[in-house]
Amino acid sequence: MSHILPTYANFPLTAVRGEGARLWDSDGKCYLDFCAGIATCSIGHCHPKLSDAIAKQAKTLMHCSNLYQIPQQEELAVVLVEEYTAIDGKIFFSNSGAEANDGMIKTARRFGHAHKNSSNEVRYEVITFNRSFHGRTLGSMAATAQSKIQQGFDPMLPGFRYVALNDLDALKAAISEITVGIMLEPIQGEGGVNEVTPDFLKGVAELCEQHDLLLMLDEIQCGLGRTGTTMGWRAIYPDLKPDTISWAKGLGGGFPIGAFFVSDRTIDDQGTSLSSLMDAGSHGSTYGGNPLACAAALAVLNEIKTSDLCTNASLQEQRIRTEVDSWNHKTITGIRGKGLLLGFALNNAKLPCADGSTPALHLCKALMDNGLLTVPAGPDTLRWLPPLNITNDEVDEALRILKNTLDSF
């Protein structure tokens, strides 16, 4: 009898060891891991540089209070701001993506208090998009426009409005006197690997400027090299200047860390910066940004940069697309996404689900039996999220397993 709450519908696999893109279970079976902790193990399992950084820092100082200055935080913040966002701003470190998104939402509300509407009312409403996923805390769950995530946890935190992705007219109509921000994933991960179009993202930026709204990007799954660019939005509309950005997952390469960015841009005639609104006492985290987590993240980001893993992600995307297109397989209707955040759209009619599961879950189970670990993205999309340093041979092996499995249907 397990003493763990049954909040996950686990696959029948007990992982005991990992190395690179390989994962071994308790029976000794080896799998090619194209789930990578759901885009978390960005440089693979137990990368020597990450393991060494953690071990070295663990022997020096693992944790101290944020009441004191932590040099690893400042070093990591410099890397994120100067080498990744390339926009002047400040960073807050948390433990997870949901916490980072909660911090972004709090920043928007603080902005709405500072910049009230024409009737001198506080603005607090954030617009998000159908099929989004922003986390499972009460705040991030309320921001998530999926009823299945919210079911049984009513009442939701007020202050969110949902509209269809890539529908600029619907977005314009949703903006009201209490709207303070627009929050989106440049590529929706959990919702089906749905891309924001360049025109829509440009339109969002223009609406934010027109109505004095915050442009809030959730890059937890698509950021930090995953799309073949340093930031996910740069793979779609590189001229964007977001006000806030959240990260987690691949930031620590498997070690728990999250973060959100707040721009230094001036928001009034007095020279007030947006980042200054989140002043002392406005937010906090006991473990967020501790020396051990920051050391891990620094090792990961350094490896992504020095090994040019953004380029590898782009190259592998093209290899995957070219090969899958050549199959002209009746079970696949297309590929969505960018870099190594890819969603295979499935032809449900060609994928029988004898066990009553969704086509995507049924295919994931079959692939696992054949030695390839993947993850669904909704009921009819198979998602690939391999490490960013995945090799040609490993991609070719995954493609062979995928094709053979699809052929068996």
C-alpha positions, 0 to 999 in steps of 0.5 A, a space after each residue: 500500500 502506497 502512502 503517496 497521494 494518488 495525484 498522478 496517473 503513473 506509467 508502470 515504470 520505476 526509474 532508478 538511473 539516468 545518463 544523458 538521454 537514457 533512463 533505466 527502470 528497476 528491471 534493468 530495461 533501458 529507455 531512450 528518454 524523449 520526455 526528459 522530465 517534461 522538458 526539465 532535463 535540458 542537458 540530459 540526465 546526470 550531466 557531468 558539469 551539472 553533477 559536479 557543480 551541485 556536488 561542489 556547492 553542496 560541500 560549500 553552502 547549500 542554503 541560507 536565508 534570503 535575508 542575506 545576499 547570495 552571490 550565486 543569485 546575482 551571478 545567475 540574474 546577470 546571465 539571465 538578463 544579459 545573455 538570455 533576455 537581453 532586456 534590462 530588468 530584475 529577477 526573482 527566484 522561486 522553486 517552481 514554474 507555478 510559483 514563478 507565474 504567481 509572482 508574475 500575477 502579483 506583479 501585474 496586480 501591483 502595477 494595477 494598483 499603481 496605474 489605476 483606470 480612468 475612474 480611479 479603480 484598481 485594475 487587476 484582471 489578466 487575460 489568458 488563453 484557451 488550452 493554456 497551462 500555467 500551474 496548479 497553485 490557486 493563482 496559476 490554476 485560475 490563470 489556466 484556461 482549462 476547466 478540467 484543471 479547475 474542476 472541484 476547486 471552486 471558487 477560482 481566484 477572481 481576476 482572469 478572463 479567457 479568450 481563444 488563442 490567435 484571435 486578435 478580435 476576441 482579444 480586443 473585445 475582452 479588454 476592459 477598464 479593469 484589465 491589467 495584463 495579457 499572459 500567454 505561452 509563446 508555444 502552449 505545451 500541455 495544451 497541445 503544442 499550439 503556436 502563437 502566430 507572429 501577427 498575433 504576438 505583434 498584435 498583443 504587444 501593440 494592444 498592451 502599449 495602447 491600453 497600458 497593459 503588461 505583456 506577460 510571457 510564460 516561458 516555463 516549457 518553451 524558454 531557454 533554448 528549447 525552441 532553438 532560440 534563447 527565448 521562446 518568443 524569439 522563434 516567433 516574433 524576435 522584436 518583442 519586449 515583454 514586461 515579465 517572463 517566467 521560467 522553471 523546468 529546464 532552468 535547473 536541468 532537473 534541480 528545482 528552481 524557478 524564476 520570473 523577470 520584471 522589466 526596468 522600463 519606465 512606467 510614468 513621468 517620474 521615472 518609476 521603473 516597473 521592477 521597482 514596484 516589487 519592493 521589500 516585503 512584496 514577495 518572498 520564498 524561503 528556498 528560492 534562489 538558494 546557493 545550491 539551486 543557483 549553482 545548478 542553473 548556472 551550470 545548465 545555462 553555461 552548457 546551453 551557451 558554450 555547446 550551442 545547444 540552441 543550434 542543435 535544437 533547430 537542426 534536430 527539428 529540421 531532421 525530424 520534420 524531414 524524416 516524418 514528412 517522408 513517411 507520409 504516414 496515415 497516423 500523423 496529420 502534421 507536426 507543430 512546435 519549434 526546436 525540440 518542443 514538437 507535437 505530432 498531431 495524430 489521426 484519431 481514426 487510425 489509432 485504435 484505443 482498445 484500453 479506453 485511453 486517448 490516442 496520444 496516451 495509447 501511443 505513449 504506452 506503446 512507445 514505452 513498451 518499445 523503449 521510447 519515453 514520450 508524453 501526451 499533450 492533450 488527447 490527440 498530440 504526441 509530444 517530444 521534449 528530448 534533451 537539447 544535446 540529443 545526438 543525431 544517432 539518438 534522434 534516428 533511433 527515436 524515429 525508427 521506434 516511432 515509425 515501427 510503432 505506428 506501422 504496428 497499428 
